Amino acid sequence: MEMLEHQKWVIRNLSGDKELFQKELYKSLAWLEKTEIEELVEWLKVNYWATNSKEIIAVFKLFMIEKVDTFYYQKNDKMILIVFGLPATGKTYLSELAAREFDAVHLNTDIIRKELNLQGKYDEHSKQMVYDHMLEQMVHHAQNNQNIIVDGTFQKEEHRNQYLQKARELNQELYFIELRAKEQTIKERMKSDRSHSEADFQVYKNLKRSFEHKKEPHLILWTDEHTDAELSNKIKLYINGQRAGYSNEGEMPVS
């Protein structure tokens, strides 16, 4: 902790000069370990948020963009990503991309529905069976210390809460990523082969009317507005921001 205390001392003495304050804070993020950065965040919140919030946010954003890979990997804790949204928003495509990026297991509701011989069955009981079975698989892989990508519509808040509660019981980090796309894009995507999905445009419209939107802060990505590399980078930046105790929109640091 000697380096941390030294950097606090330097930052304290430079707090009146905003430019030097930013430069020294950036150095601190580059030099300190993850646990020291977490302590530094708390110290900054207490002592300098009122006077230097813009500089603090600017430095964290710059650091997370430039160090998007190395900063993420400073923490070895495994994680669970819930990739959810309406049909044809790109959930499975992005989940497969993220699974390769994070060396993660990919769980998908459409595949599990086929494993359970429930194709074409979308009554509440059948849907609950799918989500329950996928939850069991998530627990199994989490207990084997694996990163997990969970891919499904998650139309109902109760399903999302069910997975969040289980992740908390397992002491696992869980992040919600909602995918969206313009309706014209949805129509075009549904004209092509979508391997496991049975949903057509009428199903999309029905689900859109009854979809229970997530009110808590989470990452929302429009998959028809970004390249694969941009989407991957946004996911990493979001995780980095959450792990560092900052939102990615420049809001007050979170506890």
LINTASUL-V412415 format. One line per field, one symbol per residue. psi: psi as a letter, one per 20 degrees, with the letter a starting at -180 (. if undefined). A space follows every 50 residues. Layout:
psi: ???
//
This chain:
psi: iggghghgggggijhiohghggghgggghhhqrghhgghggggggghjhh hkggggggghggghghkhghggjhpiprrppoorarqjikggghghghhg gjlqpopphgghgghjlkpiokrhgghhgghgghgghggghhhjlqqpop orglhqhhgghghgghhghilqppppopqrqqhhgggghihrpkehqipa hhgghghhhjpoqphqprpppoijiqrgggggghgghggggghijqrjjk apqq.
//
